[in-house]
């Protein structure tokens, strides 16, 4: 048995004994029942990581090993998106380098990848819609020239300058019309990024949906799907029931993904989730069961993980990447707990301790001895235990 003292919210510590890892039958090939991607994080170079951010802070070898792990489980990788700290330590030059390296590695092993594009290289304080469109097109051209497929991420610039839903239609029409490969759109709610409040020209998601559906309908041939990150299952189901046949909804609901993926008589969601970066083996094992039409087995494997995911993504939600990196460190997937931009300071020691307890409850830790040693040492240097 491996024990450690974990901090408590009210002060003091409590002794916790780690249990055995979960026994999971994982797959090595992509699921056939759903289209599945894990949004992966980046590993920092601990010698260079600081509040400055930037690509020179990335440990490229360790970062690519995380992607290799996901591919080996049959999962696709969603690259250079929110989980990789895009716009929160990772700028466009770093994202482009990350995409280049990931796409090259994917080609070597047959791994599946989609890459986020945005407008984050714009240096204009008040860009025009033409500027924003050009920025999207610049990034799309860069990724498509590498043979990559794009996820058109929500733009903070567009959210700041758009005054009507028509402004969004103008930009998305122009960009999608020039896509050479089907694109995944991304509806990222303000719970993930407060700067995106009122995206699509409405504060009410139900009203915003009209704009989203109209854009997709006008470009159904060029839209592969839309990732929905609202943490609102009612709105996701409504959107799922309104979009044209052949266009996928990728759930980004890290609170309710099991029900969203299973679906109902009207349809189901595919998956593009940051949670799966931390839960790769569970996702792989669960989809292997779903591929055999074993819905109960899928729920048995993945259902218990939602409590951990909700904890990782607790408010303020944009700091969920801290939990993903922390669990990767405790699981031996990286050698330290530092993040680019000093992002690891976004969560408290008590939160990190709660993650240890909840992750252990589902048997996430493959080597409990290593986990106990690393967690014990980390808390000790902060005066705990």
KOLZATI-180320 format. One record per atom (N, C-alpha, C, CB): residue in one letter; x, y, z. Coordinates in steps of 0.05 Angstrom, whole numbers, plus 5000, padded with zeros to 4 digits. Glycine has a CB too. Layout:
<sites>
AXYZ/...
</sites>
This chain:
<sites>
X501749765000/X500050005000/X501850255000/X498150005025/X500850464987/X502350704984/X500750934994/X503250754954/X501651065015/X500151275029/X501551545026/X499751205058/X499951755029/X501052025029/X499052205044/X501552125000/X500052425054/X498452625067/X497652835047/X499852745092/X495052875045/X493953075026/X492653305040/X491952935007/X493053555031/X491853785044/X488853785042/X493054045032/X487553905063/X484653935064/X483854225062/X483553815090/X481454275052/X480554555048/X480554715074/X477854545035/X479854585096/X479654725121/X482254745136/X477754595139/X484454655124/X487054655137/X487854375146/X487054845160/X490354325150/X491254075159/X491353875135/X489553965181/X491853625142/X492053415121/X490553165130/X495053345116/X490052995111/X488852735116/X490552525101/X485852725107/X490952295113/X492452085100/X490751935080/X493551885121/X491851895057/X490451755035/X492151525026/X489851955011/X490851295022/X492151055012/X491251004984/X491550815030/X493150994965/X492550954937/X491750664932/X494851034919/X489750624915/X488850364907/X490250264882/X485850364904/X489350034873/X490449904849/X489450044824/X489849604848/X490950034802/X490050144777/X487649994766/X492250154756/X486050124751/X483749994738/X484649794718/X481850204725/X483149574716/X483749364696/X482149434671/X483049074706/X483449524650/X482049624626/X483049464601/X482549924622/X481149394584/X481849274558/X481749484537/X479849034552/X484049604532/X484149834513/X484449724484/X486450024520/X483849914465/X484149844437/X486649984426/X481649944421/X487449904402/X489750024388/X488850154362/X491849814384/X486450114354/X485450224329/X483150424335/X484450004310/X482650614316/X480550814321/X477850684324/X480551014298/X476150804341/X473350704344/X471850714318/X471850874365/X470050534314/X468350534290/X465550644296/X468050244279/X464850654321/X462150744329/X461951044330/X461350624355/X464151184335/X464151474337/X466851584327/X463651564366/X466851834320/X469351974313/X470352104338/X468852194290/X472852034347/X473752104374/X476452234373/X473851854392/X476652474385/X479252614388/X479652704417/X479252854369/X482052684425/X482852794451/X484453054446/X484552584468/X483753264459/X485253514457/X487553504477/X483453764463/X489953494466/X492353434482/X493653694493/X494353274467/X494953664516/X496453894527/X499353884518/X496253894558/X500854094525/X503654104518/X505254084544/X504354364503/X507653964542/X509453934565/X511554154563/X510753654565/X511954294585/X513854514585/X516654414589/X513154714607/X518554564580/X521354524587/X521754654614/X523354654565/X522354504635/X522354614662/X524554824666/X522754394683/X526654814649/X528755014651/X527955284641/X531254914636/X525955294624/X525255544610/X522355644617/X525455504581/X520755474629/X517955554634/X517855794652/X516455314646/X516255994644/X515856234660/X513356374651/X518356424658/X512756594664/X510356744658/X510356864630/X509856964678/X512656854616/X512856984590/X511356834569/X515757014582/X511256564571/X509956404550/X511756384525/X507256514542/X510756234505/X512256214480/X513155934474/X514656394481/X513655874448/X514355604440/X517055514450/X514355594410/X518855704457/X521455614466/X521355494494/X523355854467/X518955494506/X518555364532/X517555074530/X516555524549/X517154974506/X516054714502/X518154494501/X514254704477/X517754274515/X519354034513/X518053874490/X519453874540/X519253894466/X517953774443/X517853474445/X519453854418/X519953344454/X519953054455/X517752944474/X522752944464/X517653064498/X515552974517/X512753034507/X516053114544/X512453264494/X509853334483/X508953134461/X509953614471/X510753054444/X510052864423/X509552584434/X512252854402/X510952514456/X510352254468/X507552234478/X512352204492/X506452454488/X503652454497/X501752394473/X502852724509/X502352504450/X500752454426/X501052164417/X501552644404/X503552054419/X503951774412/X502251594430/X506951704414/X502151664456/X500551514474/X497551504466/X500751624503/X496551734458/X493751754450/X493251594424/X492852044446/X495051614405/X494751454380/X494851164385/X496851534360/X496551084404/X496850794410/X494250684423/X499150744429/X492550854433/X489950774444/X487750804424/X489350944469/X488450864399/X486350894378/X485051164378/X484350674382/X485851354394/X484551614395/X485951804376/X484651724423/X484351984364/X485452194348/X486452424366/X483452304328/X488052604356/X489052824371/X488053084359/X492252824370/X486853254376/X486053524369/X488353704378/X483253604382/X489753824359/X492153964365/X491854264364/X494253884344/X493654394380/X493854684381/X491254814387/X494854784354/X489754694406/X487154814414/X487354904443/X484954604411/X485154944456/X485055054483/X486654894503/X482155074492/X486554624501/X488054464520/X491054504518/X487354174515/X492054574495/X494854634492/X495654914501/X495754584463/X493855054514/X494155324524/X494255524501/X496755344540/X492855464480/X492755654458/X491555914467/X490955534434/X493056134463/X492256394473/X492556434503/X489356444465/X493656234516/X494156254545/X496956154551/X491956084561/X498856244535/X501656154538/X502756054511/X501855944558/X501055954494/X501855854468/X500856044446/X500855564463/X502656184432/X501856364411/X501856214384/X503856604410/X501156364363/X500856244337/X503556124326/X499856444317/X505856264328/X508256134319/X508755864334/X510656324324/X508255864360/X508555614375/X506555404366/X508355664404/X504055484361/X502055304352/X502655184325/X499255434352/X503755354307/X504455254280/X506655054282/X505355494262/X508655104299/X510854914303/X509854654315/X513055034320/X508054674334/X506854444347/X505254284326/X504954524370/X503754414309/X502154274289/X504054134269/X500354464275/X506154274261/X508054164242/X509253904253/X510254364236/X510153914277/X511453674289/X509353444293/X512753744316/X506953524302/X504953314307/X504053184281/X502553434321/X503553344260/X502753224235/X504953044223/X502053454215/X507453124226/X509652954217/X509652694232/X512353104220/X509352704258/X509352464275/X506952284268/X509352534305/X504652414263/X502252264257/X502652114230/X499852444255/X503852234211/X504352104185/X506051854188/X505652294166/X507751854208/X509551624212/X508151384223/X511851704230/X505951424238/X504551204251/X501651174243/X504651244282/X500751344224/X497951334216/X496051454236/X497151044211/X497051634253/X495251764273/X493451964261/X496951894294/X491152014273/X489152204264/X489452464279/X486252084267/X489352694264/X489752954275/X487853154263/X492653044272/X486853344279/X485653584270/X487053814284/X482553594274/X487254044272/X488854264282/X487254524285/X491354314265/X487454654307/X486054904312/X487255134297/X485954964341/X485555294284/X486455544272/X484855774285/X486155544241/X485956014285/X484656244297/X485656504286/X484956244327/X485556704302/X486456974293/X488457084313/X484057164290/X489756914329/X491357004351/X493957134343/X491856774369/X494757134318/X497157274310/X496657564302/X498457134286/X494057654302/X493457934296/X494558114317/X490357964293/X495958324309/X497058514328/X495658784327/X500058554322/X493258794315/X491759034312/X489759064335/X490259044284/X489659294348/X487859324371/X484959314363/X488459594384/X484259434341/X481459424331/X481359334302/X480159714334/X481659074298/X481658974271/X478958994257/X482558684270/X478959004231/X476459004216/X475658714211/X476759164189/X473258674201/X472358404193/X474158294171/X469458404184/X475158464154/X477058384133/X479658284145/X477558604113/X480658424165/X483058344179/X482758064192/X483958544200/X480458034205/X479957784219/X479657554199/X477357804235/X478357594177/X478057394156/X480857314145/X476257494133/X482457514140/X485157464129/X486857304149/X486557724122/X486557364175/X488057214195/X487256924195/X487657344223/X484656874195/X483756594194/X484856454169/X480656584193/X484756594146/X485656474121/X488656414121/X484956644097/X490156594134/X493056554136/X493656294151/X494456784151/X492256254174/X492756014190/X491655764176/X491456044217/X489355784163/X488355564148/X490255474126/X485655624136/X491355664111/X493255604090/X495755464101/X494055854075/X496655554124/X499055434136/X498555144144/X499855584161/X496255084156/X495654804164/X494954634140/X493354804184/X493454734122/X492754564099/X495154504081/X490554704082/X497154694081/X499554644065/X501254414077/X501254894064/X500754354103/X502154134116/X500553874113/X502554204146/X498253884100/X496553654097/X494653614120/X498253404095/X494353824137/X492553804160/X489753894155/X493753974182/X487953804172/X485153884172/X484654074195/X483253644173/X482954274191/X482754494210/X480254484228/X482854754196/X480654584252/X478454654270/X478454964272/X478754524298/X476255084262/X476155374262/X475155464290/X474155474240/X477155544306/X476555614334/X475255884336/X479155614350/X473755934357/X472556194361/X474656404365/X470656184386/X474156644354/X476056864354/X475357074374/X476256984326/X477257134392/X476857354411/X476657614396/X479157364431/X478157644374/X478057894359/X475257934347/X480057894336/X474057714337/X471357744325/X469357804346/X470657484310/X469557674369/X467757724391/X467858014400/X468257534415/X470258134398/X470558404408/X469458614389/X473558464413/X469558564362/X468758774343/X466058724330/X470958794322/X465058474330/X462558414317/X460258564331/X462058114315/X458458674316/X456158814328/X453558674322/X456159094318/X453458504302/X451058364294/X451658074287/X449558504271/X449657894286/X450157624276/X451257624248/X447657464278/X450457824231/X451357834204/X454457864202/X450058064189/X455657984222/X458558014222/X459857734223/X459558184245/X458757564239/X459757284241/X459357144215/X458457134265/X456957174203/X456457044178/X458357134157/X453557104169/X458957384156/X460857494136/X463557354138/X461157794139/X464657344162/X467357224166/X467256924160/X468357274194/X465356784172/X465356494168/X464756414139/X463256364186/X463056564125/X462556514097/X465156534081/X460456704086/X466656744086/X469056794071/X471156584076/X470257074078/X471456504100/X473556304107/X472756024097/X473956294137/X470255944102/X469455674094/X469455644064/X466755604106/X468855854050/X468755844021/X471455784009/X467656104009/X473555824024/X476255784013/X477655534025/X478056024018/X476155384042/X477355144053/X477554924032/X475555044077/X479854794032/X480354574013/X479754304025/X483154584002/X479354294051/X478654054066/X476354114084/X481053934082/X474553924090/X472453974109/X473454074136/X470753724113/X472154274147/X472954414171/X471054344194/X473054724167/X472154324218/X470554304243/X470354584255/X471854104263/X467954674259/X467554924274/X467654874304/X464755054266/X467955094319/X468255064348/X466555284361/X471155084357/X464655194377/X462955384393/X463955354422/X459855314390/X465655534429/X466855534456/X465455734474/X469955594455/X464155634495/X462555804512/X464355984530/X460755644529/X463056194540/X464556374557/X465556254583/X462956624563/X464456024591/X465355894615/X468255804611/X463655644622/X469055744586/X471855674580/X473555924575/X471955494556/X472356124564/X473756374557/X471856604559/X475056354528/X471956764580/X470156984584/X470157184561/X470657134609/X472457204546/X472557394524/X470757314501/X475457414514/X469557074501/X467856984480/X464857024486/X468356694473/X464257174507/X461457224514/X460057354490/X461257404539/X457557254484/X456057364463/X456857284435/X456157664464/X458357064433/X459256974407/X456856894389/X461156734410/X457256934364/X455156904343/X453157124344/X453656634347/X453657334360/X451957574360/X449657564380/X450857604333/X449657364398/X447557344418/X448657244444/X445257154408/X447657364466/X448357254492/X446857004499/X447857464513/X444556964487/X442856724492/X443656504472/X439856794489/X444656274481/X445456064463/X443255974444/X446455824478/X440755974454/X438555894437/X438256074412/X435955884453/X438656334417/X438456524394/X440956504377/X438156814405/X443256464389/X445756434374/X445656194356/X448156414393/X444255994364/X444055744348/X442955794320/X442355534362/X441155984317/X440156044290/X442356124272/X438056264292/X444256284281/X446456374265/X448256134258/X448056584279/X448855964278/X450555734274/X449455544253/X451055584301/X446855484256/X445555304238/X445555414210/X442655234247/X445055674207/X445055794180/X447755774167/X444156084182/X449855824182/X452555804171/X453155524162/X454655904191/X452555324179/X453055044172/X451454964148/X452354864196/X448955044147/X447254964124/X448255074098/X444355054129/X449355314098/X450355444074/X452955324065/X450755744079/X454355174083/X456955064076/X457154774084/X459255234090/X455054624082/X454954354093/X457054174080/X452254234088/X457754224055/X459754064041/X462554114053/X459854124011/X463054354063/X465654424073/X465854404104/X466454704065/X463654354117/X463654324147/X463454034154/X461254484159/X465553934166/X465653664176/X463953624200/X468553574182/X463953834217/X462353824241/X462754064258/X462953574258/X461654064282/X462054284301/X462554174329/X459654484300/X464654274341/X465154204369/X463654394387/X468254204375/X462054284405/X460354444422/X461354434451/X457354354421/X462354654461/X463554674488/X461954874504/X466554754487/X459454804510/X457754984525/X457154884553/X455155024510/X457754634558/X457054494584/X454054514588/X458654624607/X452554494567/X449654514568/X448554304549/X448654804559/X447854064560/X446953844543/X444353904528/X446553604560/X442554074539/X440054134525/X440654284499/X438254314543/X442554474500/X443154624476/X444654454456/X444854874483/X446354274465/X447754094447/X445853914432/X449853934462/X443853804446/X441953634434/X440253784414/X440153494455/X439454024421/X437954194402/X439554244376/X437154454415/X442054304379/X443754354355/X444054094339/X446454454363/X444453874353/X444753614340/X442253544323/X445153394361/X439953624332/X437453564318/X436853764295/X435153564337/X438453974293/X437854184273/X439754194250/X437754454286/X442154084253/X444154114232/X443653914210/X447054074244/X444653974186/X444153794163/X445353514167/X445353924137/X444153324153/X445153054154/X447953044143/X443352864137/X449652884156/X452452854147/X454353044162/X452652914119/X453253244176/X454953414193/X454953314221/X453953714191/X457253284233/X457553164259/X457453384281/X460053004262/X456353304304/X456753464329/X458753314346/X454053514344/X461053454352/X463053344369/X462553454397/X465953414359/X461853294416/X461353394442/X464053494454/X460153184461/X463853734465/X466053844481/X465053884510/X467054104469/X462953734517/X461753764544/X463153574563/X458753704543/X465153684577/X466853534595/X465353464621/X469353674601/X462853544624/X461253474647/X459353244641/X459653714656/X458453224616/X456253044609/X456752874584/X453653204605/X459352814579/X459952684554/X458852404550/X462952674551/X458352264571/X457351984568/X454651994555/X457251844595/X452752144566/X450052154554/X450152274526/X448252324572/X451852474522/X451952604496/X452952404474/X453852844496/X454852244482/X455952044463/X454051814458/X458651934473/X452851714479/X450851504476/X448551594459/X449851404503/X447551844464/X445451964448/X442651854455/X445951914420/X440851904436/X438051824440/X436951724413/X436352064451/X434351704411/X433151594387/X433551784363/X430151554391/X434152044369/X434452244347/X437352254337/X433552514357/X439252154353/X442052174344/X443952174367/X442452414327/X446452204361/X448552204382/X450752394375/X449651924386/X452552434393/X454852614388/X457352454386/X455152814411/X459252554369/X461952454369/X463452594391/X463352494341/X466052574392/X467452684416/X470052824408/X468152464435/X470353064419/X472953214417/X473253344444/X473053424394/X474753214462/X474653284490/X477453324503/X473153074506/X477753534518/X480253564534/X480353364555/X480353844546/X478053274565/X478053074587/X479452814578/X475253004595/X479252744552/X480452494543/X483452504543/X479352424515/X484652744545/X487552754548/X488452634574/X488453054546/X486752664595/X487352544621/X486252264624/X486152724643/X484252194607/X482751944611/X483051754587/X479852004615/X485351774573/X485751624548/X485151334550/X488451664539/X486251184569/X485750894571/X482750834576/X487450774592/X481450994592/X478550954597/X476950994572/X477551134620/X477551214557/X476151264532/X476551044512/X477051534520/X479050954510/X479650734491/X478050484498/X482650674491/X478150404523/X476750164532/X473650194529/X477350094561/X472650434534/X469750474532/X468850464503/X469050744545/X470250584485/X469350584457/X469750304445/X470950784441/X471650144455/X471849874446/X469249714452/X474249734458/X468049784474/X465449654481/X463249764464/X464849684511/X463250024460/X461150144444/X461250044416/X461350454445/X463549994406/X463849884379/X462549614376/X466849864371/X462349474399/X460949214399/X458049244407/X462349024419/X457049494406/X454249564413/X453649494442/X452349414395/X455649494459/X455349444487/X455149714502/X457749274499/X452749834501/X452350094512/X452750094542/X449550204505/X451649884555/X451949864584/X454949844592/X450449624595/X456449694576/X459349674582/X460749934578/X460549464564/X459950084557/X461050354553/X460550534577/X459850484528/X458050524587/X457350684610/X458950594635/X454350684616/X459250334638/X460650224661/X463550324663/X460549914661/X464850344640/X467650424639/X467850724641/X468950324614/X466350874625/X466751164623/X465051324643/X466151254595/X462751214652/X461051364670/X462451454696/X458751194678/X464051274709/X465351364734/X467451584730/X466651124747/X468251634705/X470351834701/X469252114700/X471751784674/X466652144698/X465552414696/X465952584721/X462552404689/X465852464744/X466352614769/X469152734769/X465952434794/X471152584760/X473852694758/X473952914737/X475852464751/X472652874714/X472653074693/X471353334703/X471252974668/X469153314717/X467853554728/X469653704748/X465253474742/X471253554763/X473153674781/X475353814766/X474253474801/X476453684745/X478453804729/X477554064717/X479353614707/X474954074708/X473854294694/X472254484711/X472154194671/X472554464737/X471054644755/X471854934751/X471554564785/X470055114758/X470555404754/X472855494771/X467955554761/X474555684761/X474555794734/X475555584714/X476256044733/X473855524695/X474255284677/X476755304660/X471855244660/X477655554653/X479955574635/X482455454647/X480355864628/X482455404673/X484855284686/X484754984687/X485155394714/X482954864671/X482854574671/X485454444661/X480554474654/X486954584645/X489454474635/X491454404657/X490754664615/X491154544680/X492854494702/X492454204712/X492354694725/X489854124714/X489253854723/X490253644704/X486253824728/X489953704678/X490953514658/X493953464661/X490253614629/X495453684664/X498353664666/X499153534693/X499653934664/X497753594714/X498253484741/X497953174740/X496453604762/X495753084729/X495252794728/X497252654709/X492352744718/X498052784688/X500152674670/X502752644685/X500552844645/X503452834701/X505852824718/X505652594738/X506353084733/X503452574752/X503152364772/X503052084760/X500652414789/X502352074734/X502051814720/X504651744705/X499751814701/X506751904708/X509351844696/X509451914667/X509851554699/X507552074656/X507652154628/X509352394623/X504852194618/X510152534643/X512152754641/X513652764667/X510653024635/X515952894667/X517852874689/X517653094710/X520552864679/X515853284707/X515653504725/X512853624723/X517753724718/X512253814741/X509653954740/X510154254738/X507953884766/X511154324714/X511354604706/X509854634680/X514354704703/X508654874675/X507154924651/X508155174637/X504154944657/X507855194611/X508655434597/X506955664608/X508355404566/X508255894609/X506856134620/X506456124650/X504256164606/X507655934664/X507155914693/X504255844700/X507956164707/X502855704681/X499955664683/X499255484707/X498955544658/X501155334717/X500455144739/X499555284764/X502854974745/X500055544766/X499255694790/X496255754790/X500755954792/X494855674769/X491955724767/X490255554784/X491155694739/X491355354797/X489755184816/X491255174843/X489354904804/X489655134864/X490755124891/X491754844897/X488555194911/X493354824918/X494354564927/X492054384936/X496354604950/X490054504948/X487654344956/X486354224932/X485654514972/X486054374910/X484854274886/X486554034875/X484654494865/X489154064875/X490953854865/X490553604883/X493853944865/X490253644909/X489853414926/X487153274920/X489953494956/X485153434916/X482453324909/X482653154883/X480353544906/X484253254864/X484653094839/X485952834845/X486253254819/X487852824863/X489152564870/X487052374881/X491352604891/X485352464899/X483352294911/X481352184890/X481852444933/X480352364873/X478352294854/X479552114832/X477052534841/X481952174823/X483252004803/X483851724814/X485852134793/X484551714839/X485151454851/X482551294854/X486451484878/X480351434858/X477751284862/X477151124837/X475551484867/X477851214814/X477251054789/X479550884780/X476351244767/X481850894795/X484150734787/X485650854764/X483150454780/X485951114763/X487351244741/X490351194741/X486751544741/X491451164765/X494351164767/X495550884762/X495251254795/X497150874740/X498150614731/X500350504750/X499350634703/X501750684764/X503950604782/X503550764808/X506750664769/X501950654827/X501350794851/X503750874867/X499450634869/X505850714867/X508350784881/X509551034870/X510350554880/X509751054844/X510851304831/X509051534838/X511051264801/X506451504836/X504551714841/X504851824870/X501651624837/X504951634889/X505251714917/X507851864921/X505151474935/X510051774909/X512651894913/X512652184902/X514851734901/X511552214878/X511552474865/X509652674880/X510752454836/X507252584886/X505452764900/X506452834928/X502652634903/X507552644942/X508652694968/X510852904967/X509752434981/X512652874948/X514853064945/X513953344937/X516952964925/X511953354919/X510953614910/X509653764933/X508953574887/X507953634948/X506753764971/X508753834992/X504453594983/X510753674996/X512753725016/X514353985011/X514753495018/X515054044986/X516554284981/X514754534985/X517654284952/X512154494987/X510354714994/X509554715023/X507854694977/X511054555039/X510754565068/X508554385079/X510254835077/X507654195062/X505354025070/X506353735072/X503054045050/X505753605094/X506453325098/X509153295110/X506353185071/
</sites>
